[in-house]
Amino acid sequence: MSYDGMMTRAITHELQHLIGGRISKIHQPFKTELILTIRAKGKNYALLASANAQFARLHLTEEKYDNPSEPPMFCMLLRKHLEGGFVQSITQDGFDRVVRMTVANKDELGDQTERTLVFEIMGRHSNIILLNPHTEGILDSIKHVRFDQSSYRTVGPGQTYKAPPAQDKKDPLQANADDVLKQIDFNSGKLDKQLVSAFAGLSPLLTKEIVSRAPFANQTSLPESFLAIMAAIREHQYSFEYVKGKKETFSYVSLQHVEGERQLFSSASELLDSFYYGKAERDRVKQQAHDLDRLLKNEYQKNVRKQKKLEQTLTQAEEASKFQKLGELLTANMHLVQRGHTQIEVVDYYDETGGMVAIELDPQKTPSENAQWYFKKYQKAKTARLEVVEQMNRTKQELAYLDTLIQQMDSASPRDVEEIREELMEEGYLKKRLQQGKKKKKQATTPTLERYQSSTGIEFLVGKNNRQNEYLSNRLARQNDIWLHTKDIPGSHVVIRAEEPDDTTLAEAALVAAFFSKARDSGSVPVDYTKIRHVKKPNGAKPGYVTYDNQTTLFVTPNEQKVRQLKA
């Protein structure tokens, strides 16, 4: 379900407990996303507002985000006007996906001021705008809209705020049965689309649910179904659910017409936090790392083609023994050969049946030179075979390394991507960036690892790229810590910070190892575990590559929700 007007209404209602709260921190971790930390009723709440074109939303979040070392200009402006201020009101514009949060604060002179932060949740037109509520003047916005981008309005500092165009639809919460029937032409069909066109705040998914609950969808059942659902929404009686079927969707009413695995939530924020978990980050990573993704896949395919050619060369090199045999037969029958012969038939001593074999000759060469030619051909093929086998081993290792990097990209955060980029530069796959102007600040030498805690309170750490894996397994881990990795499958290194962890911790750490692997969508994934002292990195091995022994194997099925719960 799209983030429609009714979901916006549910979120607005949920956020009412923030009124009177104090805005203590404002961060802008990404170009189109804000995190406002609000202290209300003795507790800190993180309000996430996103104007992302695909994942625009407004809700409370439990997720942690890395903030840039230098805040963007819009973030600095918000801090100036809103930090330390108190939330006065949070309202929705009708049934539009527009929410206004008014904040009372004091300016530099100590005078009382008011500012309104407008959250417009409208797909690619989404925006976050700071207003002076008394003049409706725009102080700034997270996205600027020029006149050549929109014929309806411009958005930027100094402009007067103009709300998104009104849709002139009926209020669904005040409608009665006659109002519903007046808007519907039963002969035209497509009743769900007619409801979307007639009433404000309704998404196609909700109207399909209304129609599906109306037996035969006639003049009696359709209004009854419509009014029953609207009555529950009017009283803020929601059923927040996340449905994983052919498509993933979320809703504030139970979707009886949609098949799939269902997960229920106690609040809209919990639902949205779960639904968007990873999706927005994957989108950011996709934009940030499309060049790396293309490079890795191209390199992988190039090595696949190379492997096939080497296999063909190896097949040809396997004929080395044939040349040796012909040379030896020719030497044994030298007395039968004369210069000028182009072929000779001799008894094949290697054939148990005593058959004959034809040997091709160069008429310009002596019998001895012909024999030497076959022996040289044998030596050359023998040497080529050894070189081909060595190249095939190297290519196999290269494919395994690239396969691991491709898997790491699938679960990488923006920070992980930068570490992978640095690794590819160090390994020679990418040209190193030229540092212009000021010297770049020295990067932190210690990678940041993801921390998890088992149900029994034992900590374990996860490396999500080769740099993190090297640091975790080769430097940080103690000799008797427990190390885990998916068996013969590219994935993360996981280390339990305990010598003798309980079975629950082992199973949960194995679950996380399986989730951050190429087999994350599989069932019954094999995960090996052993003490870190049995894990070794061979000399000259690629980053992140290790060998291990004395392992025990567990079988687990990855579960994203469980992984989220375990994250410390």
C-alpha positions in Angstrom: 0.0 0.0 0.0 1.2 3.5 -0.8 1.6 6.0 2.1 -1.9 7.4 1.5 -3.9 10.1 3.2 -5.4 7.7 5.8 -1.9 6.4 6.8 -0.9 10.0 7.1 -3.9 10.5 9.4 -2.9 7.5 11.5 0.7 8.8 11.8 -0.5 12.3 12.7 -2.7 10.9 15.4 0.2 8.7 16.7 2.6 11.7 16.9 0.3 13.8 19.1 2.1 12.6 22.2 5.1 14.6 21.0 3.2 17.9 21.5 4.9 19.8 24.3 8.2 17.9 23.7 11.5 19.7 23.2 13.6 19.3 20.0 17.0 18.4 21.4 18.9 17.3 18.2 18.5 17.6 14.4 20.5 15.5 12.0 20.4 15.1 8.2 22.1 11.7 7.6 21.2 11.7 3.9 20.4 14.2 1.2 16.6 13.9 1.6 16.2 12.6 5.2 16.0 14.2 8.6 16.1 12.8 12.1 14.6 15.0 14.8 15.2 13.9 18.4 12.3 15.0 20.6 12.3 14.7 24.4 8.6 14.2 25.4 7.1 12.8 28.6 10.5 11.7 29.9 11.6 9.8 26.8 13.6 10.6 23.7 11.9 9.9 20.4 13.5 9.9 16.9 11.2 11.3 14.3 12.3 10.3 10.8 11.1 12.5 7.9 12.1 11.5 4.4 11.5 13.2 1.0 13.0 10.3 -0.9 11.3 10.0 -4.3 10.6 6.3 -3.7 10.5 5.9 0.1 9.0 9.2 1.3 7.5 8.8 4.8 7.1 10.3 8.3 7.3 8.1 11.4 9.1 7.4 14.6 12.1 5.1 14.2 14.3 2.9 16.3 17.0 2.6 13.6 20.4 4.2 14.0 21.9 6.3 11.2 25.5 7.6 10.6 25.6 11.3 10.3 28.0 13.2 8.0 31.0 15.0 9.6 29.7 18.3 8.3 25.9 18.9 8.4 24.2 20.2 5.2 23.1 23.8 5.0 19.4 22.9 5.5 20.2 20.9 8.6 22.2 23.9 10.0 19.2 26.2 9.3 16.8 23.8 11.1 19.1 23.7 14.1 19.2 27.5 14.2 15.4 27.8 14.2 14.1 24.6 15.8 16.7 23.1 18.2 15.7 23.8 21.8 12.1 24.7 20.7 8.9 23.0 21.9 6.4 21.3 19.6 3.1 23.2 19.7 1.0 21.2 17.2 1.2 18.4 14.6 -1.7 18.6 12.1 -2.6 17.1 8.7 -3.9 19.2 5.8 -7.3 17.6 5.3 -6.7 14.1 4.0 -3.6 15.2 2.0 -0.3 13.6 2.6 0.9 16.9 4.2 1.7 17.2 7.9 2.6 20.5 9.6 4.6 20.6 12.8 4.6 24.0 14.5 7.5 24.8 16.9 7.8 27.6 19.5 11.3 28.8 20.1 13.4 31.9 21.0 15.6 33.8 18.5 19.1 35.2 19.2 17.6 38.2 21.0 15.5 36.0 23.2 12.2 37.0 21.5 9.5 34.3 21.1 9.2 32.9 17.6 7.2 30.3 15.8 8.3 28.1 12.9 6.4 25.5 10.9 8.0 22.4 9.4 5.9 21.1 6.5 6.3 17.4 5.5 4.9 16.7 2.1 4.8 12.9 1.4 4.0 12.8 -2.3 6.4 10.4 -4.1 8.9 12.2 -6.4 7.3 15.5 -5.4 8.0 15.0 -1.7 9.6 17.8 0.2 10.3 19.1 3.7 9.8 22.9 4.0 10.5 25.4 6.8 8.0 28.2 7.0 7.3 31.4 9.0 3.7 30.5 9.9 2.7 34.1 10.2 3.6 35.0 6.6 3.7 31.6 5.0 7.2 32.6 3.7 9.6 29.8 2.9 12.9 30.0 4.9 14.3 27.0 3.1 13.4 23.5 1.9 15.2 20.1 1.6 14.5 20.3 -2.2 14.3 23.4 -4.2 11.8 23.5 -7.1 12.4 26.0 -9.9 9.8 27.5 -12.2 11.1 25.4 -15.1 10.5 22.2 -13.0 6.9 23.0 -12.0 4.3 25.2 -13.6 2.2 25.1 -10.5 4.6 26.4 -7.8 8.2 27.2 -7.0 9.8 26.2 -3.7 12.8 27.9 -2.2 14.0 30.6 0.2 12.0 33.8 -0.1 9.0 32.2 -1.9 5.5 32.2 -0.4 4.4 28.7 0.4 1.7 27.3 -1.9 0.1 24.0 -0.8 -0.1 21.1 -3.3 -3.1 21.3 -5.6 -6.4 20.4 -4.0 -8.2 17.3 -5.3 -11.7 18.4 -4.5 -12.9 15.0 -3.3 -15.5 14.0 -0.7 -14.8 13.5 3.0 -15.0 9.7 3.4 -15.3 9.8 7.2 -18.5 12.0 7.0 -20.1 10.0 4.2 -23.3 8.0 4.6 -24.7 5.2 2.5 -26.5 7.7 0.1 -23.2 9.6 -0.4 -21.5 6.4 -1.4 -24.2 5.4 -3.8 -24.3 8.9 -5.4 -20.6 8.5 -6.4 -20.9 5.0 -7.8 -22.1 3.9 -11.3 -22.5 0.1 -10.9 -22.9 -0.3 -14.6 -19.5 1.1 -15.4 -17.6 -1.4 -13.2 -14.2 -0.8 -11.7 -15.8 0.1 -8.4 -12.5 0.4 -6.6 -11.2 3.1 -9.0 -14.5 5.0 -8.7 -14.1 5.1 -4.9 -10.5 6.4 -5.3 -11.7 9.1 -7.7 -14.6 10.2 -5.4 -13.2 10.2 -1.9 -10.2 11.8 -0.4 -7.3 10.0 1.3 -8.0 6.5 -0.1 -5.5 4.4 -1.9 -6.4 1.8 -4.6 -5.4 -1.0 -2.2 -7.8 0.2 0.4 -10.7 0.5 -2.1 -10.0 -3.0 -3.4 -10.3 -4.2 0.2 -13.6 -2.4 0.5 -15.0 -4.0 -2.7 -13.7 -7.4 -1.7 -15.6 -7.3 1.6 -18.9 -6.4 -0.1 -20.7 -9.7 -1.2 -21.7 -9.3 -4.9 -20.6 -5.6 -4.6 -24.2 -4.3 -4.9 -26.1 -1.2 -3.7 -26.5 -2.7 -0.2 -23.2 -4.5 0.4 -20.8 -1.9 -1.0 -22.0 1.0 1.2 -22.0 -1.3 4.3 -18.4 -2.4 3.6 -17.3 1.2 3.0 -18.9 2.6 6.1 -17.7 -0.2 8.4 -14.1 0.4 7.4 -14.5 4.2 7.6 -16.0 3.9 11.1 -13.0 2.0 12.3 -10.6 4.6 10.8 -12.7 7.5 12.2 -12.2 6.0 15.7 -8.5 5.3 15.1 -9.1 1.6 15.3 -6.3 0.3 13.1 -4.9 -3.1 12.2 -1.3 -2.4 11.3 0.0 -5.3 9.2 2.9 -6.1 6.9 2.0 -8.6 4.2 4.7 -10.6 2.3 3.0 -12.2 -0.7 3.7 -11.8 -4.4 4.5 -8.2 -3.5 5.3 -6.7 -0.1 2.7 -4.3 1.2 1.6 -2.6 4.4 -1.8 -1.5 5.6 -3.7 0.1 8.5 -6.7 -2.3 7.9 -6.6 -6.1 7.6 -6.2 -6.9 3.9 -8.4 -9.9 3.6 -8.1 -10.0 -0.2 -4.3 -10.1 -0.2 -2.6 -13.5 0.3 0.8 -13.8 2.0 2.6 -14.1 5.3 1.3 -11.5 7.8 3.1 -9.7 10.5 1.1 -7.5 12.9 2.4 -4.3 14.7 1.1 -2.3 17.6 1.7 1.1 15.9 2.1 2.8 12.5 5.7 3.7 13.3 6.7 0.2 14.1 5.0 -1.0 10.9 6.7 1.6 8.7 10.1 1.1 10.4 9.9 -2.6 9.6 8.6 -2.2 6.1 11.2 0.3 5.0 14.0 -1.4 6.9 16.8 -1.8 4.4 14.7 -0.7 1.4 15.7 3.0 1.6 19.3 2.1 2.4 19.4 -0.3 -0.5 18.2 2.5 -2.8 20.9 4.8 -1.5 23.5 2.2 -1.9 22.3 1.5 -5.4 22.7 5.1 -6.4 26.1 5.5 -4.6 27.6 2.2 -5.8 26.1 1.5 -9.3 29.6 1.8 -10.8 31.0 -0.7 -8.3 28.2 -3.1 -8.9 28.7 -2.9 -12.7 32.5 -3.3 -12.3 32.2 -6.4 -10.1 29.7 -8.1 -12.3 31.7 -7.3 -15.5 34.9 -8.7 -13.8 33.0 -11.8 -12.7 31.7 -12.5 -16.2 35.1 -11.8 -17.7 36.7 -14.4 -15.4 33.9 -16.9 -16.2 34.7 -16.6 -19.9 38.4 -16.9 -19.1 37.7 -20.1 -17.2 35.9 -21.6 -20.1 38.8 -20.8 -22.5 41.3 -22.3 -20.1 39.2 -25.5 -19.9 39.4 -25.7 -23.7 43.1 -25.1 -23.6 43.5 -27.8 -20.9 41.6 -30.3 -23.1 44.1 -29.6 -25.9 47.1 -29.8 -23.5 45.9 -33.2 -22.3 47.1 -34.5 -25.8 50.7 -34.1 -24.6 51.0 -37.9 -24.0 49.9 -38.5 -27.6 52.9 -36.6 -29.0 55.3 -38.5 -26.6 53.9 -41.8 -27.8 54.3 -40.9 -31.5 57.8 -39.7 -31.0 58.8 -43.0 -29.2 57.1 -45.2 -32.0 58.9 -43.2 -34.6 62.3 -43.6 -32.8 61.7 -47.3 -32.6 61.0 -47.6 -36.3 63.6 -45.1 -37.5 65.2 -47.7 -39.8 61.9 -47.8 -41.8 61.8 -44.0 -42.5 63.5 -42.1 -45.3 63.7 -38.4 -46.0 60.8 -37.4 -48.3 58.2 -39.7 -46.6 55.0 -37.9 -45.6 53.6 -40.7 -43.5 54.5 -44.1 -42.1 52.4 -46.9 -40.6 54.0 -48.8 -37.7 52.9 -51.3 -35.1 51.4 -49.6 -32.0 53.3 -51.3 -29.2 51.0 -49.6 -26.7 47.9 -51.2 -28.2 47.3 -54.6 -26.6 45.6 -55.8 -29.8 48.8 -54.9 -31.8 47.0 -52.5 -34.1 48.7 -50.1 -36.6 49.1 -46.4 -36.2 49.8 -43.8 -38.9 52.5 -41.1 -38.1 52.5 -37.9 -40.1 56.0 -36.8 -41.3 57.6 -33.6 -42.6 59.2 -34.6 -45.9 61.8 -31.8 -45.5 63.1 -33.3 -42.2 65.3 -36.3 -41.5 63.7 -39.2 -39.6 65.6 -38.0 -36.4 64.3 -34.4 -36.8 60.7 -35.7 -37.2 61.1 -37.7 -34.0 62.5 -34.6 -32.2 59.6 -32.5 -33.4 57.1 -34.8 -31.7 59.2 -34.8 -28.5 59.3 -31.0 -28.5 55.6 -30.9 -29.1 55.2 -33.1 -26.1 57.3 -30.9 -23.8 55.5 -27.8 -25.0 52.1 -29.3 -24.3 53.3 -30.6 -20.9 54.5 -27.2 -19.9 51.3 -25.5 -21.2 49.2 -27.9 -19.2 51.0 -27.0 -15.9 50.6 -23.2 -16.7 46.9 -23.7 -17.6 46.2 -25.6 -14.3 47.9 -22.8 -12.4 45.9 -20.1 -14.2 42.7 -22.1 -13.6 43.4 -22.2 -9.9 44.0 -18.4 -9.9 40.9 -17.8 -11.9 38.9 -20.0 -9.5 40.2 -17.9 -6.5 39.4 -14.7 -8.4 35.8 -15.8 -9.0 35.4 -16.7 -5.4 36.7 -13.3 -4.3 34.5 -11.4 -6.7 31.5 -13.6 -5.7 32.2 -12.6 -2.1 32.3 -8.9 -3.0 29.1 -9.1 -5.0 27.4 -10.7 -1.9 28.8 -8.0 0.3 27.4 -5.3 -1.9 23.9 -6.9 -1.6 23.9 -6.2 2.2 26.2 -3.2 2.3 25.4 0.1 4.0 26.7 3.4 2.5 29.7 3.2 4.9 30.4 -0.4 3.8 30.4 0.6 0.2 33.1 3.2 0.7 35.3 0.5 2.4 34.7 -1.9 -0.5 35.6 1.0 -2.9 38.9 1.5 -1.0 39.6 -2.2 -1.2 39.1 -2.3 -4.9 41.5 0.6 -5.3 44.1 -1.2 -3.2 43.7 -4.4 -5.2 44.0 -2.5 -8.5 40.5 -2.9 -9.8 39.8 0.9 -9.6 42.1 3.8 -10.1 42.9 5.6 -6.9 41.2 9.0 -6.6 43.4 12.0 -7.1 43.3 14.2 -4.0 42.8 17.8 -5.1 43.2 20.9 -3.0 43.4 20.2 0.7 44.7 16.9 1.9 42.0 14.5 2.7 41.4 13.8 6.4 43.1 10.6 7.5 40.5 7.8 7.5 39.8 6.0 10.7 42.0 2.9 10.8 39.6 0.9 12.9 36.5 -0.4 10.9 33.1 0.0 12.6 31.5 -3.5 13.2 27.9 -4.2 13.6 27.1 -5.4 17.2 24.5 -7.9 18.1 23.3 -9.4 21.4 21.9 -12.8 21.9 18.7 -13.5 23.9 20.9 -14.6 26.7 22.9 -11.4 26.7 26.1 -12.4 25.0 27.6 -10.0 22.4 28.7 -11.1 18.9 30.2 -9.0 16.1 29.6 -9.0 12.4 32.0 -8.0 9.6 30.1 -7.0 6.4 33.0 -6.5 4.1 36.5 -7.8 3.7 38.1 -4.9 5.6 35.8 -5.5 8.5 36.2 -9.3 8.3 40.1 -9.0 8.4 40.0 -6.7 11.4 37.4 -8.8 13.2 39.0 -12.3 12.6 42.7 -11.4 12.5 43.1 -8.6 15.0 40.2 -8.1 17.3 39.0 -11.6 18.1 40.6 -13.5 21.0 42.0 -17.0 20.5 39.1 -18.7 22.3 36.3 -16.6 20.8 33.9 -18.5 18.6 34.1 -17.8 14.9 31.2 -18.5 12.5 30.8 -18.5 8.7 28.4 -20.1 6.2 29.8 -23.4 4.9 31.2 -23.0 1.3 29.0 -19.9 0.8 30.2 -16.3 0.5 29.2 -14.4 3.6 30.2 -12.4 6.7 32.5 -13.3 9.5 30.8 -13.5 12.8 32.6 -13.7 16.2 30.9 -14.5 19.5 32.8 -12.8 22.4 32.7 -15.9 24.6 34.7 -19.1 25.0 31.7 -21.4 25.7 28.5 -19.7 24.5 25.2 -21.4 25.1 23.2 -23.1 22.4 20.8 -20.2 22.0 23.7 -17.8 21.3 25.3 -20.2 18.8 22.0 -20.6 17.0 21.3 -16.8 16.9 24.8 -15.9 15.8 24.5 -18.6 13.1 21.2 -17.1 12.0 22.9 -13.7 11.6 25.8 -15.3 9.7 23.3 -17.0 7.3 21.3 -13.7 6.9 24.5 -11.8 5.8 25.4 -14.4 3.2 24.6 -15.3 -0.3 22.1 -17.8 1.1 20.0 -15.2 3.0 16.8 -16.2 1.0 17.4 -20.0 1.5 16.2 -22.4 4.1 18.3 -24.7 6.2 21.6 -22.9 5.6 24.8 -24.7 6.8 26.9 -22.5 9.1 30.3 -23.7 10.5 31.7 -22.6 13.8 35.0 -23.1 15.5 37.4 -21.3 17.9 39.2 -18.4 16.4 42.6 -20.1 17.0 41.6 -22.6 14.2 41.1 -19.8 11.7 44.1 -18.9 9.5 44.8 -16.5 6.7 47.1 -18.1 4.0 50.1 -16.0 2.9 49.3 -13.9 -0.1 45.5 -14.7 0.1 42.9 -12.1 -1.0 41.4 -9.8 1.6 38.9 -11.6 3.8 40.0 -15.1 2.8 40.7 -17.6 5.6 40.9 -21.3 6.1 39.7 -23.1 9.2 39.3 -26.6 10.8 37.9 -28.3 13.9 34.5 -26.9 12.9 31.0 -28.0 13.8 28.1 -27.3 11.5 24.7 -25.9 12.4 21.7 -25.5 10.0 19.5 -22.4 10.3 16.9 -20.5 8.3 17.6 -16.7 8.0 14.9 -14.5 9.5 15.1 -10.7 8.9 12.8 -9.8 11.8 14.8 -11.9 14.3 18.1 -10.3 13.0 16.6 -6.9 13.6 15.7 -7.8 17.2 19.2 -9.1 17.9 20.9 -5.9 16.7 22.3 -4.1 19.7 
